Amino acid sequence: MSTPTDFEPATVICPCCGGPSLYAPSNRYRPFCSERCKQIDLGAWAAEEFRVPTSPPLEPANPEDDWKH
Ligand SMILES: [Zn+2]
């Protein structure tokens, strides 16, 4: 009786560098290709998280202004 594997090793695209990444249990940095890429991505994510928006979202243009053209 064989145990079905729900984790089939495959090569995926590294979200960080776009290179091939082995998506397998042996790759502990998956889906990243390497520890370096994983750290870079986490760093970028943290930077986004801590960035304080300096300007509020732009209000949509007043539709009535378009009528005056
Ligand atoms: Zn990578």
N, CA, C, O and the ligand as a Tripos MOL2 file, in Angstrom:
@<TRIPOS>MOLECULE
protein
  277   275    70     0     0
PROTEIN
NO_CHARGES

@<TRIPOS>ATOM
      1 N           0.8530   -1.1980    0.0000 N.3       1 MET1
      2 CA          0.0000    0.0000    0.0000 C.3       1 MET1
      3 C           0.8800    1.2370    0.0000 C.2       1 MET1
      4 O           1.7340    1.4230    0.8670 O.2       1 MET1
      5 N           0.6540    2.0490   -0.9660 N.am      2 SER2
      6 CA          1.5070    3.2260   -1.0970 C.3       2 SER2
      7 C           0.8380    4.4460   -0.4790 C.2       2 SER2
      8 O          -0.3760    4.6320   -0.5710 O.2       2 SER2
      9 N           1.6480    5.2510    0.1390 N.am      3 THR3
     10 CA          1.1300    6.4720    0.7310 C.3       3 THR3
     11 C           1.1370    7.5790   -0.3130 C.2       3 THR3
     12 O           2.1780    7.8920   -0.8920 O.2       3 THR3
     13 N          -0.0090    8.1580   -0.5460 N.am      4 PRO4
     14 CA         -0.0350    9.2520   -1.5370 C.3       4 PRO4
     15 C           0.7640   10.4420   -1.0580 C.2       4 PRO4
     16 O           0.6480   10.8610    0.0940 O.2       4 PRO4
     17 N           1.5530   10.9660   -1.9220 N.am      5 THR5
     18 CA          2.3700   12.1200   -1.5600 C.3       5 THR5
     19 C           1.6330   13.3890   -1.9410 C.2       5 THR5
     20 O           1.2710   13.5950   -3.0990 O.2       5 THR5
     21 N           1.4200   14.2210   -0.9610 N.am      6 ASP6
     22 CA          0.7680   15.5060   -1.2540 C.3       6 ASP6
     23 C           1.8060   16.5970   -1.4910 C.2       6 ASP6
     24 O           1.4740   17.7740   -1.6320 O.2       6 ASP6
     25 N           3.0210   16.1960   -1.5300 N.am      7 PHE7
     26 CA          4.0840   17.1780   -1.7470 C.3       7 PHE7
     27 C           5.0240   16.6370   -2.8000 C.2       7 PHE7
     28 O           5.9610   15.8970   -2.4980 O.2       7 PHE7
     29 N           4.7710   17.0050   -4.0050 N.am      8 GLU8
     30 CA          5.5970   16.5050   -5.0960 C.3       8 GLU8
     31 C           6.6600   17.5370   -5.4410 C.2       8 GLU8
     32 O           6.3320   18.6700   -5.7930 O.2       8 GLU8
     33 N           7.9080   17.1640   -5.3460 N.am      9 PRO9
     34 CA          8.9770   18.1250   -5.6590 C.3       9 PRO9
     35 C           8.8220   18.6780   -7.0620 C.2       9 PRO9
     36 O           8.5860   17.9410   -8.0190 O.2       9 PRO9
     37 N           8.9580   19.9710   -7.1610 N.am     10 ALA10
     38 CA          8.8380   20.6060   -8.4660 C.3      10 ALA10
     39 C           9.6900   21.8560   -8.4750 C.2      10 ALA10
     40 O          10.0870   22.3650   -7.4270 O.2      10 ALA10
     41 N           9.9580   22.3330   -9.6450 N.am     11 THR11
     42 CA         10.7100   23.5680   -9.7540 C.3      11 THR11
     43 C           9.7430   24.7180   -9.9720 C.2      11 THR11
     44 O           8.9460   24.7100  -10.9110 O.2      11 THR11
     45 N           9.8240   25.6950   -9.1000 N.am     12 VAL12
     46 CA          8.9530   26.8550   -9.2210 C.3      12 VAL12
     47 C           9.8060   28.1020   -9.4280 C.2      12 VAL12
     48 O          11.0340   28.0480   -9.3690 O.2      12 VAL12
     49 N           9.1490   29.1990   -9.6660 N.am     13 ILE13
     50 CA          9.8760   30.4530   -9.8460 C.3      13 ILE13
     51 C          10.0550   31.1260   -8.4930 C.2      13 ILE13
     52 O           9.0960   31.3290   -7.7470 O.2      13 ILE13
     53 N          11.2840   31.4600   -8.1990 N.am     14 CYS14
     54 CA         11.5730   32.1430   -6.9450 C.3      14 CYS14
     55 C          10.8970   33.5190   -6.9550 C.2      14 CYS14
     56 O          11.1220   34.3060   -7.8750 O.2      14 CYS14
     57 N          10.0770   33.8180   -5.9500 N.am     15 PRO15
     58 CA          9.3660   35.1030   -5.9260 C.3      15 PRO15
     59 C          10.3070   36.2910   -5.8140 C.2      15 PRO15
     60 O           9.9250   37.4200   -6.1220 O.2      15 PRO15
     61 N          11.5130   36.0470   -5.3820 N.am     16 CYS16
     62 CA         12.4540   37.1470   -5.1630 C.3      16 CYS16
     63 C          13.2730   37.4490   -6.4100 C.2      16 CYS16
     64 O          13.2720   38.5800   -6.8970 O.2      16 CYS16
     65 N          13.9700   36.4480   -6.9260 N.am     17 CYS17
     66 CA         14.8900   36.6940   -8.0320 C.3      17 CYS17
     67 C          14.3450   36.1950   -9.3600 C.2      17 CYS17
     68 O          14.9160   36.4750  -10.4140 O.2      17 CYS17
     69 N          13.2480   35.4600   -9.3130 N.am     18 GLY18
     70 CA         12.6510   34.9820  -10.5530 C.3      18 GLY18
     71 C          13.3590   33.7850  -11.1290 C.2      18 GLY18
     72 O          13.0300   33.3300  -12.2240 O.2      18 GLY18
     73 N          14.3280   33.2710  -10.4030 N.am     19 GLY19
     74 CA         15.0630   32.1120  -10.8840 C.3      19 GLY19
     75 C          14.3730   30.8290  -10.4780 C.2      19 GLY19
     76 O          13.4050   30.8470   -9.7180 O.2      19 GLY19
     77 N          14.8670   29.7290  -10.9780 N.am     20 PRO20
     78 CA         14.2920   28.4370  -10.6230 C.3      20 PRO20
     79 C          14.5400   28.1010   -9.1650 C.2      20 PRO20
     80 O          15.6440   28.2720   -8.6490 O.2      20 PRO20
     81 N          13.5020   27.6240   -8.5160 N.am     21 SER21
     82 CA         13.6150   27.2580   -7.1230 C.3      21 SER21
     83 C          13.0170   25.8790   -6.9300 C.2      21 SER21
     84 O          11.9220   25.5930   -7.4150 O.2      21 SER21
     85 N          13.7330   25.0350   -6.2270 N.am     22 LEU22
     86 CA         13.2450   23.6790   -6.0050 C.3      22 LEU22
     87 C          12.2130   23.6870   -4.8890 C.2      22 LEU22
     88 O          12.5220   23.9390   -3.7240 O.2      22 LEU22
     89 N          10.9810   23.4030   -5.2830 N.am     23 TYR23
     90 CA          9.9110   23.3820   -4.2910 C.3      23 TYR23
     91 C           9.7980   21.9730   -3.7520 C.2      23 TYR23
     92 O           8.9910   21.1650   -4.2120 O.2      23 TYR23
     93 N          10.6310   21.7050   -2.7650 N.am     24 ALA24
     94 CA         10.6920   20.3600   -2.2000 C.3      24 ALA24
     95 C          11.0690   20.4730   -0.7310 C.2      24 ALA24
     96 O          11.6280   21.4810   -0.2980 O.2      24 ALA24
     97 N          10.7620   19.4390    0.0250 N.am     25 PRO25
     98 CA         11.0990   19.4670    1.4600 C.3      25 PRO25
     99 C          12.5780   19.7260    1.7040 C.2      25 PRO25
    100 O          12.9590   20.2530    2.7490 O.2      25 PRO25
    101 N          13.4010   19.3580    0.7440 N.am     26 SER26
    102 CA         14.8380   19.5590    0.9210 C.3      26 SER26
    103 C          15.2090   21.0380    0.8330 C.2      26 SER26
    104 O          16.2640   21.4620    1.3060 O.2      26 SER26
    105 N          14.3280   21.8000    0.2230 N.am     27 ASN27
    106 CA         14.5830   23.2380    0.1330 C.3      27 ASN27
    107 C          13.8120   23.9340    1.2480 C.2      27 ASN27
    108 O          12.6160   24.1960    1.1180 O.2      27 ASN27
    109 N          14.4870   24.2220    2.3140 N.am     28 ARG28
    110 CA         13.8000   24.8040    3.4730 C.3      28 ARG28
    111 C          13.4580   26.2630    3.2580 C.2      28 ARG28
    112 O          12.7640   26.8660    4.0770 O.2      28 ARG28
    113 N          13.9400   26.8390    2.1620 N.am     29 TYR29
    114 CA         13.6570   28.2530    1.8910 C.3      29 TYR29
    115 C          12.5470   28.4080    0.8680 C.2      29 TYR29
    116 O          12.2300   29.5230    0.4550 O.2      29 TYR29
    117 N          11.9520   27.2880    0.4550 N.am     30 ARG30
    118 CA         10.8980   27.3510   -0.5360 C.3      30 ARG30
    119 C           9.8040   28.3160   -0.0970 C.2      30 ARG30
    120 O           9.5800   28.4180    1.1090 O.2      30 ARG30
    121 N           9.1250   29.0090   -0.9480 N.am     31 PRO31
    122 CA          9.3300   28.9010   -2.3950 C.3      31 PRO31
    123 C          10.5280   29.6670   -2.9170 C.2      31 PRO31
    124 O          10.7050   29.7820   -4.1300 O.2      31 PRO31
    125 N          11.3450   30.1870   -2.0370 N.am     32 PHE32
    126 CA         12.5310   30.9070   -2.4900 C.3      32 PHE32
    127 C          13.6180   29.9190   -2.8550 C.2      32 PHE32
    128 O          13.5990   28.7650   -2.4260 O.2      32 PHE32
    129 N          14.5650   30.3830   -3.6500 N.am     33 CYS33
    130 CA         15.5950   29.4750   -4.1360 C.3      33 CYS33
    131 C          16.7290   29.3500   -3.1250 C.2      33 CYS33
    132 O          17.5000   28.3900   -3.1550 O.2      33 CYS33
    133 N          16.8220   30.3200   -2.2390 N.am     34 SER34
    134 CA         17.9350   30.2970   -1.3000 C.3      34 SER34
    135 C          17.6050   31.1280   -0.0730 C.2      34 SER34
    136 O          16.6300   31.8790   -0.0500 O.2      34 SER34
    137 N          18.4350   30.9760    0.9420 N.am     35 GLU35
    138 CA         18.2230   31.7620    2.1570 C.3      35 GLU35
    139 C          18.3330   33.2520    1.8650 C.2      35 GLU35
    140 O          17.6070   34.0730    2.4260 O.2      35 GLU35
    141 N          19.2590   33.5740    0.9730 N.am     36 ARG36
    142 CA         19.4660   34.9840    0.6340 C.3      36 ARG36
    143 C          18.1880   35.6030    0.0810 C.2      36 ARG36
    144 O          17.7870   36.6940    0.4870 O.2      36 ARG36
    145 N          17.5540   34.8900   -0.8540 N.am     37 CYS37
    146 CA         16.3330   35.4200   -1.4540 C.3      37 CYS37
    147 C          15.2280   35.5330   -0.4120 C.2      37 CYS37
    148 O          14.4550   36.4910   -0.4190 O.2      37 CYS37
    149 N          15.1580   34.5720    0.4630 N.am     38 LYS38
    150 CA         14.1180   34.6190    1.4800 C.3      38 LYS38
    151 C          14.3080   35.8250    2.3950 C.2      38 LYS38
    152 O          13.3470   36.5070    2.7530 O.2      38 LYS38
    153 N          15.5570   36.0730    2.7640 N.am     39 GLN39
    154 CA         15.8400   37.2000    3.6440 C.3      39 GLN39
    155 C          15.5370   38.5170    2.9360 C.2      39 GLN39
    156 O          14.9820   39.4370    3.5370 O.2      39 GLN39
    157 N          15.8970   38.6030    1.6770 N.am     40 ILE40
    158 CA         15.6480   39.8300    0.9210 C.3      40 ILE40
    159 C          14.1590   40.0950    0.8530 C.2      40 ILE40
    160 O          13.7090   41.2240    1.0460 O.2      40 ILE40
    161 N          13.3970   39.0470    0.5780 N.am     41 ASP41
    162 CA         11.9610   39.2330    0.4390 C.3      41 ASP41
    163 C          11.3400   39.6350    1.7620 C.2      41 ASP41
    164 O          10.4800   40.5140    1.8050 O.2      41 ASP41
    165 N          11.7630   39.0090    2.8220 N.am     42 LEU42
    166 CA         11.2290   39.3560    4.1420 C.3      42 LEU42
    167 C          11.5900   40.7850    4.4950 C.2      42 LEU42
    168 O          10.7910   41.5080    5.0910 O.2      42 LEU42
    169 N          12.8040   41.1900    4.1240 N.am     43 GLY43
    170 CA         13.2280   42.5510    4.3970 C.3      43 GLY43
    171 C          12.3660   43.5500    3.6470 C.2      43 GLY43
    172 O          11.9720   44.5760    4.2000 O.2      43 GLY43
    173 N          12.0770   43.2560    2.4020 N.am     44 ALA44
    174 CA         11.2460   44.1410    1.5980 C.3      44 ALA44
    175 C           9.8430   44.2140    2.1820 C.2      44 ALA44
    176 O           9.2210   45.2750    2.2360 O.2      44 ALA44
    177 N           9.3740   43.0750    2.6100 N.am     45 TRP45
    178 CA          8.0330   43.0320    3.1940 C.3      45 TRP45
    179 C           7.9900   43.8670    4.4600 C.2      45 TRP45
    180 O           7.0280   44.6020    4.6850 O.2      45 TRP45
    181 N           9.0190   43.7630    5.2900 N.am     46 ALA46
    182 CA          9.0640   44.5210    6.5330 C.3      46 ALA46
    183 C           9.1490   46.0060    6.2340 C.2      46 ALA46
    184 O           8.5350   46.8180    6.9270 O.2      46 ALA46
    185 N           9.9030   46.3630    5.2110 N.am     47 ALA47
    186 CA         10.0370   47.7610    4.8500 C.3      47 ALA47
    187 C           8.6800   48.3280    4.4350 C.2      47 ALA47
    188 O           8.3340   49.4550    4.7910 O.2      47 ALA47
    189 N           7.9280   47.5530    3.6940 N.am     48 GLU48
    190 CA          6.5870   47.9800    3.2970 C.3      48 GLU48
    191 C           5.7200   48.1770    4.5330 C.2      48 GLU48
    192 O           4.9520   49.1330    4.6410 O.2      48 GLU48
    193 N           5.8710   47.2500    5.4470 N.am     49 GLU49
    194 CA          5.0310   47.2610    6.6440 C.3      49 GLU49
    195 C           5.2660   48.5040    7.4900 C.2      49 GLU49
    196 O           4.3350   49.0750    8.0570 O.2      49 GLU49
    197 N           6.5280   48.9100    7.5630 N.am     50 PHE50
    198 CA          6.8610   50.0080    8.4580 C.3      50 PHE50
    199 C           6.8150   51.3660    7.7560 C.2      50 PHE50
    200 O           6.9640   52.4090    8.3920 O.2      50 PHE50
    201 N           6.6120   51.3390    6.4610 N.am     51 ARG51
    202 CA          6.5700   52.6140    5.7520 C.3      51 ARG51
    203 C           5.2620   53.3350    6.0800 C.2      51 ARG51
    204 O           4.1710   52.7860    5.9200 O.2      51 ARG51
    205 N           5.3990   54.5590    6.5380 N.am     52 VAL52
    206 CA          4.2080   55.3280    6.8800 C.3      52 VAL52
    207 C           3.7790   56.1320    5.6540 C.2      52 VAL52
    208 O           4.5590   56.9140    5.1110 O.2      52 VAL52
    209 N           2.5700   55.9370    5.2360 N.am     53 PRO53
    210 CA          2.1050   56.7040    4.0700 C.3      53 PRO53
    211 C           2.0690   58.1840    4.3860 C.2      53 PRO53
    212 O           1.5260   58.5880    5.4150 O.2      53 PRO53
    213 N           2.6420   58.9950    3.5130 N.am     54 THR54
    214 CA          2.7230   60.4280    3.7680 C.3      54 THR54
    215 C           1.5580   61.1740    3.1530 C.2      54 THR54
    216 O           1.2640   62.3060    3.5360 O.2      54 THR54
    217 N           0.8940   60.5380    2.1980 N.am     55 SER55
    218 CA         -0.2420   61.2160    1.5840 C.3      55 SER55
    219 C          -1.4510   60.2920    1.5940 C.2      55 SER55
    220 O          -1.3160   59.0940    1.3420 O.2      55 SER55
    221 N          -2.6030   60.8190    1.8760 N.am     56 PRO56
    222 CA         -3.8060   59.9900    1.8880 C.3      56 PRO56
    223 C          -4.1660   59.5650    0.4760 C.2      56 PRO56
    224 O          -3.7270   60.1870   -0.4900 O.2      56 PRO56
    225 N          -4.9530   58.5220    0.3480 N.am     57 PRO57
    226 CA         -5.3860   58.0890   -0.9880 C.3      57 PRO57
    227 C          -6.1140   59.2180   -1.6860 C.2      57 PRO57
    228 O          -6.8950   59.9490   -1.0770 O.2      57 PRO57
    229 N          -5.8460   59.3450   -2.9590 N.am     58 LEU58
    230 CA         -6.4620   60.4340   -3.7110 C.3      58 LEU58
    231 C          -7.9670   60.2150   -3.8240 C.2      58 LEU58
    232 O          -8.4360   59.1050   -4.0740 O.2      58 LEU58
    233 N          -8.6900   61.2760   -3.6390 N.am     59 GLU59
    234 CA        -10.1360   61.2000   -3.8180 C.3      59 GLU59
    235 C         -10.4280   61.0350   -5.3100 C.2      59 GLU59
    236 O          -9.7120   61.5900   -6.1430 O.2      59 GLU59
    237 N         -11.4390   60.3010   -5.6420 N.am     60 PRO60
    238 CA        -11.7990   60.1980   -7.0620 C.3      60 PRO60
    239 C         -12.2530   61.5560   -7.5750 C.2      60 PRO60
    240 O         -12.8730   62.3290   -6.8440 O.2      60 PRO60
    241 N         -11.9480   61.8360   -8.8130 N.am     61 ALA61
    242 CA        -12.3000   63.1260   -9.3930 C.3      61 ALA61
    243 C         -13.8010   63.3210   -9.3340 C.2      61 ALA61
    244 O         -14.5870   62.3870   -9.4930 O.2      61 ALA61
    245 N         -14.1650   64.5590   -9.1020 N.am     62 ASN62
    246 CA        -15.5840   64.8720   -9.0460 C.3      62 ASN62
    247 C         -16.1950   64.6860  -10.4320 C.2      62 ASN62
    248 O         -15.7700   65.3440  -11.3820 O.2      62 ASN62
    249 N         -17.1710   63.8130  -10.5640 N.am     63 PRO63
    250 CA        -17.7500   63.5470  -11.8960 C.3      63 PRO63
    251 C         -18.3360   64.7970  -12.5090 C.2      63 PRO63
    252 O         -18.3870   64.9210  -13.7330 O.2      63 PRO63
    253 N         -18.7770   65.7170  -11.6880 N.am     64 GLU64
    254 CA        -19.3990   66.9280  -12.2320 C.3      64 GLU64
    255 C         -18.3900   67.7700  -12.9950 C.2      64 GLU64
    256 O         -18.7590   68.4980  -13.9160 O.2      64 GLU64
    257 N         -17.0930   67.6730  -12.6110 N.am     65 ASP65
    258 CA        -16.0860   68.4340  -13.3220 C.3      65 ASP65
    259 C         -15.9940   68.0160  -14.7810 C.2      65 ASP65
    260 O         -15.7360   68.8340  -15.6640 O.2      65 ASP65
    261 N         -16.2090   66.7340  -15.0160 N.am     66 ASP66
    262 CA        -16.1280   66.2570  -16.3910 C.3      66 ASP66
    263 C         -17.2430   66.8410  -17.2570 C.2      66 ASP66
    264 O         -17.0750   67.0200  -18.4630 O.2      66 ASP66
    265 N         -18.3480   67.1260  -16.6470 N.am     67 TRP67
    266 CA        -19.4700   67.6820  -17.4030 C.3      67 TRP67
    267 C         -19.1510   69.0680  -17.9120 C.2      67 TRP67
    268 O         -19.6840   69.4870  -18.9400 O.2      67 TRP67
    269 N         -18.2860   69.7910  -17.2090 N.am     68 LYS68
    270 CA        -18.0290   71.1860  -17.5810 C.3      68 LYS68
    271 C         -17.0530   71.3100  -18.7420 C.2      68 LYS68
    272 O         -16.8510   72.4110  -19.2540 O.2      68 LYS68
    273 N         -16.4520   70.2230  -19.1660 N.am     69 HIS69
    274 CA        -15.4890   70.3070  -20.2620 C.3      69 HIS69
    275 C         -16.1750   70.6100  -21.5730 C.2      69 HIS69
    276 O         -15.5140   70.7160  -22.6060 O.2      69 HIS69
    277 ZN         15.8730   33.5150   -5.6270 Zn       70 ZN70
@<TRIPOS>BOND
     1     1     2 1
     2     2     3 1
     3     3     4 2
     4     3     5 am
     5     5     6 1
     6     6     7 1
     7     7     8 2
     8     7     9 am
     9     9    10 1
    10    10    11 1
    11    11    12 2
    12    11    13 am
    13    13    14 1
    14    14    15 1
    15    15    16 2
    16    15    17 am
    17    17    18 1
    18    18    19 1
    19    19    20 2
    20    19    21 am
    21    21    22 1
    22    22    23 1
    23    23    24 2
    24    23    25 am
    25    25    26 1
    26    26    27 1
    27    27    28 2
    28    27    29 am
    29    29    30 1
    30    30    31 1
    31    31    32 2
    32    31    33 am
    33    33    34 1
    34    34    35 1
    35    35    36 2
    36    35    37 am
    37    37    38 1
    38    38    39 1
    39    39    40 2
    40    39    41 am
    41    41    42 1
    42    42    43 1
    43    43    44 2
    44    43    45 am
    45    45    46 1
    46    46    47 1
    47    47    48 2
    48    47    49 am
    49    49    50 1
    50    50    51 1
    51    51    52 2
    52    51    53 am
    53    53    54 1
    54    54    55 1
    55    55    56 2
    56    55    57 am
    57    57    58 1
    58    58    59 1
    59    59    60 2
    60    59    61 am
    61    61    62 1
    62    62    63 1
    63    63    64 2
    64    63    65 am
    65    65    66 1
    66    66    67 1
    67    67    68 2
    68    67    69 am
    69    69    70 1
    70    70    71 1
    71    71    72 2
    72    71    73 am
    73    73    74 1
    74    74    75 1
    75    75    76 2
    76    75    77 am
    77    77    78 1
    78    78    79 1
    79    79    80 2
    80    79    81 am
    81    81    82 1
    82    82    83 1
    83    83    84 2
    84    83    85 am
    85    85    86 1
    86    86    87 1
    87    87    88 2
    88    87    89 am
    89    89    90 1
    90    90    91 1
    91    91    92 2
    92    91    93 am
    93    93    94 1
    94    94    95 1
    95    95    96 2
    96    95    97 am
    97    97    98 1
    98    98    99 1
    99    99   100 2
   100    99   101 am
   101   101   102 1
   102   102   103 1
   103   103   104 2
   104   103   105 am
   105   105   106 1
   106   106   107 1
   107   107   108 2
   108   107   109 am
   109   109   110 1
   110   110   111 1
   111   111   112 2
   112   111   113 am
   113   113   114 1
   114   114   115 1
   115   115   116 2
   116   115   117 am
   117   117   118 1
   118   118   119 1
   119   119   120 2
   120   119   121 am
   121   121   122 1
   122   122   123 1
   123   123   124 2
   124   123   125 am
   125   125   126 1
   126   126   127 1
   127   127   128 2
   128   127   129 am
   129   129   130 1
   130   130   131 1
   131   131   132 2
   132   131   133 am
   133   133   134 1
   134   134   135 1
   135   135   136 2
   136   135   137 am
   137   137   138 1
   138   138   139 1
   139   139   140 2
   140   139   141 am
   141   141   142 1
   142   142   143 1
   143   143   144 2
   144   143   145 am
   145   145   146 1
   146   146   147 1
   147   147   148 2
   148   147   149 am
   149   149   150 1
   150   150   151 1
   151   151   152 2
   152   151   153 am
   153   153   154 1
   154   154   155 1
   155   155   156 2
   156   155   157 am
   157   157   158 1
   158   158   159 1
   159   159   160 2
   160   159   161 am
   161   161   162 1
   162   162   163 1
   163   163   164 2
   164   163   165 am
   165   165   166 1
   166   166   167 1
   167   167   168 2
   168   167   169 am
   169   169   170 1
   170   170   171 1
   171   171   172 2
   172   171   173 am
   173   173   174 1
   174   174   175 1
   175   175   176 2
   176   175   177 am
   177   177   178 1
   178   178   179 1
   179   179   180 2
   180   179   181 am
   181   181   182 1
   182   182   183 1
   183   183   184 2
   184   183   185 am
   185   185   186 1
   186   186   187 1
   187   187   188 2
   188   187   189 am
   189   189   190 1
   190   190   191 1
   191   191   192 2
   192   191   193 am
   193   193   194 1
   194   194   195 1
   195   195   196 2
   196   195   197 am
   197   197   198 1
   198   198   199 1
   199   199   200 2
   200   199   201 am
   201   201   202 1
   202   202   203 1
   203   203   204 2
   204   203   205 am
   205   205   206 1
   206   206   207 1
   207   207   208 2
   208   207   209 am
   209   209   210 1
   210   210   211 1
   211   211   212 2
   212   211   213 am
   213   213   214 1
   214   214   215 1
   215   215   216 2
   216   215   217 am
   217   217   218 1
   218   218   219 1
   219   219   220 2
   220   219   221 am
   221   221   222 1
   222   222   223 1
   223   223   224 2
   224   223   225 am
   225   225   226 1
   226   226   227 1
   227   227   228 2
   228   227   229 am
   229   229   230 1
   230   230   231 1
   231   231   232 2
   232   231   233 am
   233   233   234 1
   234   234   235 1
   235   235   236 2
   236   235   237 am
   237   237   238 1
   238   238   239 1
   239   239   240 2
   240   239   241 am
   241   241   242 1
   242   242   243 1
   243   243   244 2
   244   243   245 am
   245   245   246 1
   246   246   247 1
   247   247   248 2
   248   247   249 am
   249   249   250 1
   250   250   251 1
   251   251   252 2
   252   251   253 am
   253   253   254 1
   254   254   255 1
   255   255   256 2
   256   255   257 am
   257   257   258 1
   258   258   259 1
   259   259   260 2
   260   259   261 am
   261   261   262 1
   262   262   263 1
   263   263   264 2
   264   263   265 am
   265   265   266 1
   266   266   267 1
   267   267   268 2
   268   267   269 am
   269   269   270 1
   270   270   271 1
   271   271   272 2
   272   271   273 am
   273   273   274 1
   274   274   275 1
   275   275   276 2
@<TRIPOS>SUBSTRUCTURE
     1 MET1         2 RESIDUE 1 A MET
     2 SER2         6 RESIDUE 1 A SER
     3 THR3        10 RESIDUE 1 A THR
     4 PRO4        14 RESIDUE 1 A PRO
     5 THR5        18 RESIDUE 1 A THR
     6 ASP6        22 RESIDUE 1 A ASP
     7 PHE7        26 RESIDUE 1 A PHE
     8 GLU8        30 RESIDUE 1 A GLU
     9 PRO9        34 RESIDUE 1 A PRO
    10 ALA10       38 RESIDUE 1 A ALA
    11 THR11       42 RESIDUE 1 A THR
    12 VAL12       46 RESIDUE 1 A VAL
    13 ILE13       50 RESIDUE 1 A ILE
    14 CYS14       54 RESIDUE 1 A CYS
    15 PRO15       58 RESIDUE 1 A PRO
    16 CYS16       62 RESIDUE 1 A CYS
    17 CYS17       66 RESIDUE 1 A CYS
    18 GLY18       70 RESIDUE 1 A GLY
    19 GLY19       74 RESIDUE 1 A GLY
    20 PRO20       78 RESIDUE 1 A PRO
    21 SER21       82 RESIDUE 1 A SER
    22 LEU22       86 RESIDUE 1 A LEU
    23 TYR23       90 RESIDUE 1 A TYR
    24 ALA24       94 RESIDUE 1 A ALA
    25 PRO25       98 RESIDUE 1 A PRO
    26 SER26      102 RESIDUE 1 A SER
    27 ASN27      106 RESIDUE 1 A ASN
    28 ARG28      110 RESIDUE 1 A ARG
    29 TYR29      114 RESIDUE 1 A TYR
    30 ARG30      118 RESIDUE 1 A ARG
    31 PRO31      122 RESIDUE 1 A PRO
    32 PHE32      126 RESIDUE 1 A PHE
    33 CYS33      130 RESIDUE 1 A CYS
    34 SER34      134 RESIDUE 1 A SER
    35 GLU35      138 RESIDUE 1 A GLU
    36 ARG36      142 RESIDUE 1 A ARG
    37 CYS37      146 RESIDUE 1 A CYS
    38 LYS38      150 RESIDUE 1 A LYS
    39 GLN39      154 RESIDUE 1 A GLN
    40 ILE40      158 RESIDUE 1 A ILE
    41 ASP41      162 RESIDUE 1 A ASP
    42 LEU42      166 RESIDUE 1 A LEU
    43 GLY43      170 RESIDUE 1 A GLY
    44 ALA44      174 RESIDUE 1 A ALA
    45 TRP45      178 RESIDUE 1 A TRP
    46 ALA46      182 RESIDUE 1 A ALA
    47 ALA47      186 RESIDUE 1 A ALA
    48 GLU48      190 RESIDUE 1 A GLU
    49 GLU49      194 RESIDUE 1 A GLU
    50 PHE50      198 RESIDUE 1 A PHE
    51 ARG51      202 RESIDUE 1 A ARG
    52 VAL52      206 RESIDUE 1 A VAL
    53 PRO53      210 RESIDUE 1 A PRO
    54 THR54      214 RESIDUE 1 A THR
    55 SER55      218 RESIDUE 1 A SER
    56 PRO56      222 RESIDUE 1 A PRO
    57 PRO57      226 RESIDUE 1 A PRO
    58 LEU58      230 RESIDUE 1 A LEU
    59 GLU59      234 RESIDUE 1 A GLU
    60 PRO60      238 RESIDUE 1 A PRO
    61 ALA61      242 RESIDUE 1 A ALA
    62 ASN62      246 RESIDUE 1 A ASN
    63 PRO63      250 RESIDUE 1 A PRO
    64 GLU64      254 RESIDUE 1 A GLU
    65 ASP65      258 RESIDUE 1 A ASP
    66 ASP66      262 RESIDUE 1 A ASP
    67 TRP67      266 RESIDUE 1 A TRP
    68 LYS68      270 RESIDUE 1 A LYS
    69 HIS69      274 RESIDUE 1 A HIS
    70 ZN70       277 GROUP 0 **** ****
